[in-house]
Amino acid sequence: MDKEKLIAEINRLRQEKNAVIMAHYYQTGDIQDIADYVGDSLALAQWAAKTAADIIVMCGVHFMGETAKILCPDRKVLVPDLAAGCSLADSCPADEFEKFVQAHPGYTVISYVNTSAAVKALTDVVVTSTNARKIVDQFPPDAKLIFGPDRNLGNYINSVTGRSMLLWDGACHVHEQFSLEKLLELKEAHPGAVVLAHPECRKQVLMVADVVGSTQALLNYATGSDKAEFLVATESGILHEMQKRNPGKTFIPVPPADSTCACNECNFMRLNTLEKLYLCLRDEQPEIVVDEAIRQRAVKPIERMLAMS
């Protein structure tokens, strides 16, 4: 089926089935363009909590579909490809994280949204990169906190708050791979460019950045800035929306260290395609299923996040 027909069929099916399509900024441009809502993890969770649709199609990775299902147990939640996982979520198995938590009694557990439902069920409050600092700041300065699973984001929050949260040793394979050497080469070639970096990046990259923030924060900064050129150290899917909002500006993706590719893409995010989106709407599969006992525990830290945001 050609692209034009695929788009027409997707539009027909979502209207017939009262379905809403949500897409993360790291999806391909054609999926972002057809989605009803495009946003970062926090925005997707907020929209999922409010939607009146019968079906939610989450174009992102598996944990995003789980989060939507946790918040909307009475809705059917679909993802175009169940294999679209997350290296960061995978770096934090629930059984191992539970042992880590049990080894530190008296600690409040803060988990990044990039985790499985089972890890969220072990958590006191969930955070995203958008609201992590805001939520951490709401705890007393001497509070004993565990932060997982992203060590880079946790280290960044520790550095800007003066805290010493205990960190789980996990990371995102995309943000870990940004090359400091190649970033410095780009800075030399583009001396007036602003360096935008996601806090999941390694400390060496963040130290070179002019602006550190969530995907949404980087997008907002680029849109509000009077600068014309930006070096972007996060998953390159965000460049689609950056360019749409700022047609007169130049956005250059920072490449990974171990590749000749000019950009850094999440191979899991790119598993979703327009054809898979059409098929999942047509067949109402693959469907996200979350064990009800886990869901009931996992929904509490997500709702606490939404309240604290």
N, C-alpha and C positions, 0 to 999 in steps of 0.2 A: 504494500500500500504506500503510495507516495505521501510526502509530508503534508500537502494541502488536504488530502482526504483524511489522514490521521487526525489532523487538527479539527476538522469538521466532525468526525466521529466522536472524538473526546468531548467536544462541546455539546453534541447531542446527548451523549450518555450521562454527562454530569447534570444536565437539565432534567432528563427523564428520571434519574435516580436520586435527585436532591443531594448530589455529592459536592463536596468542596475539595479543591486541590490546593495543597499547601506545599511550598518548595523552599528549601534552604538556599541561601546565597551561593553555596558551593555547587549547586546543580548546573548543568549545561544551560546556555542561554535560551534555547528553545523551550525547555521545561519552565524556566523562570518566566518567560513571556506568556505562557498559557495558564500559569497558576493564578488562583484567586488571591492568594496571599503569598508574599515572598518575604522572608525575614531570617533572623538568627534564631538560635535555640530558644531564647526567652520569648521572643515575639510569637514563635510557632506554638509554644506552650500556652501563652495567653490567649491566642486565637482559638486553639483547640478547646480551651476551657469555656469559651463563650459561644461556639458555633451552634446553630440550630440545624445543621445538615444531618441527614440520616447516615451518610457515608463520608468518612474523612480519608482522603488519599494523601499520604505523607510521602512526598518526594524528597527523600533525604536518606539517612541511614537508620538501621534497625532500632536503636535506642530512642530515636525521635518518634517512631511509630508506637513504641511501648509507652512513652510519656503521654502521647495522645490517648491511648487506650486506658491508661491508669486514670486520667482525668475524665474520660468519657466512656465508662464501662457499658453504657447502653447503646453506643454507636458502633457501627462496623468500621474498623480501621484497616485500611489496605496500604500496602507498600508495593511499588512496581517490581522490586527484586529483593527477596528475603536474604540473598547473599550479601546485600549492601550492609556490611558490618562497620565496626569502628575499631581501629587499632588501639585507641586510648581506652575504650570500654573493655576490650579484650585483655588489656594489661592489668586489669583488676578483677580477677575471678572472685566471685562472692564468697566461696569457702575460705580462701586465703585472707580476704579482707576481714571476714568475721573473726578470724583468729587474731589479726592485728588489732582490731577494736577491743576484743576481750583481753588482750595483753596490756591494755591501757585503760583500766577502769577509771571512771570519773571524768572522762574526756567527752566533749560534745563533738559529734561527727558531722563534718561538712563535706558533702560529696558533690563533685562537678556533675552537671546534667549528662555528660558523656559517660554514662554508666548504665549497666543493666538494671532491670526492675528489681532483681534480687539484691543488688548493692544498695539501691535506693531504699529498700526495706530495712536496711541496717543503719540508716542515716537519720540524723536529727533535722537537718535542713539541706536542701539542694541549692546549688548556685549555678549561674552561667558566667561566662567571662564578662558579660555586661554588668551583672549586679554583684559579683563576688566581693569586691572591696566594700561596697555599701552594706552588704549583709555581715561581713566579718566585723566591720566597724560598730555594729550594733551589739556586739558582745563586750563584756567588761575587758579592760586591757590585760587583766591577769587570768582571763579565762583559759582553761586547758582545752585546746582545739586540735582535732585531727582533720587534715585536709587531704582528700584523695579524689581522683587518682593522679592528676597531672602535677608532676613535681615542678615543672617550669612555671605554670601559673601560680602554684603554691609559693614557690620561691619569690616570685614577683610580688605577690600580696604581702608576704613577710617583709620584703624590702621597703615597700611603701607605707606599711603600717607599723613597722618596728616590732612586730610579733615574732614568735618562734613556734608557729604551728608545727605539729608533727606531720610529715609528708609521706604519703604513699609513693612508691617509686615507679610511677607510670608516666607515659608520654604519648603524644600523637606523632605518628611516623611522618606526617607531612611537615608539621612545624619543627620537628627535630632536625629535618634534613636541610634547612636553609643554610647556604654557604656564606659564612662571614667574609671569606676572601672574595667571593663573587659580588657580594653586596658592596664591599669597599671599592672594587673595580667599577661598579656602576656609579657609586658616589663620585668617583674621580671623573668619570665620563659625563656625569650630569651634576655639576657642582651646585646648581640651584634647586635640585629636586628635594622634596620632603620625603623622609623615610617613615613609612607607616608600618608598624609591626604588631602582630597579635601576641598577647602575653603567653601563649603556649610555646613561643619560640624560646630557644636557648638564651641564657643570660648574655652571652657575647653579642648576640644579634640585638637584643633589647637595649644594650648599652650604646649601640650606634644609632638607634632609632630616635627620630624627633618626636614621634607620637606613638604611644603604646595604648592599645585599646581593643575592645571586642570588634567583631566584624562590623556590627552596626555603628559603633563609635568611629571606626576608621572611615566608613562610608560618610557619616555625618560630617566628620572633620574635612574630608576632601571636598565635599559639596559646599561647605561654608567658607573654605579657605580662598584667599585671593591668589594663591600660588598656582602655577600652570603645569607643574610636573611632579610626579610622585613615584617613588619606588615602593612597591607593595610586597611585604613579607607576610602573606597569609595565602590560603588556598586561592588559586587564580580565578575560580568561578566568580568571585566578588567583582572582578574587573568589568564584567558585563553590566552590572547595575551602576558601577562607578562611571563608566563611559556613557551610559544612557542618561544619567543625571547631569553629566558634565561633558557635553560633546566638544567643548573647546579646550579641554585639558588632556594631558598625556599621562597614562598610567602604565608603568613598566613593572612586570612581575619579577621578583627576586628569584633566581633559579636555585634548585637544590645542588648539593655538593657533588653528588655521585652520578650526574647525568649531563648529557649534552643538550637536554631540553631547555628551552628558554623560560619555562614556567614550572610551577610545582602544583601538581594535581593530586587529589585524593582518588585513588583507583576505586575505592568503595562507592564514593559519591557518583562516579561516572558510570557505574553499572546501570543506573536508571536511564532509560531512553524514552522517547515519545512512543515508540511501538509498545514497550512494556507498560507504559502508562495507559495506553488504549486497552491493552489486553486485561490489565488488572481491573479496569472499570467495567469492561464487558463481562468478565467472568467472576468479578467480585472476589478475586484471589490474586496473590497470597494475602491472607488475613492475619493480623497480629492478634495473638491470644496470650493473655497474662493470667497466671494462676490467681484465683480470687483472694486467697489468703495473703499472697505476696502483694497483690494490688492494694488491699486495704491498709497494709503497713506502708507501702511505697507512696500512697497518695498524700499522706500526712506531711512529709518533708517537702513535697512539691507545693502543696497548698500553703505551707509556711513560707516558702520562697516567694510565692506570688503575693502573699500578704506583706512580707518584709521589703518587697520591691517597690 
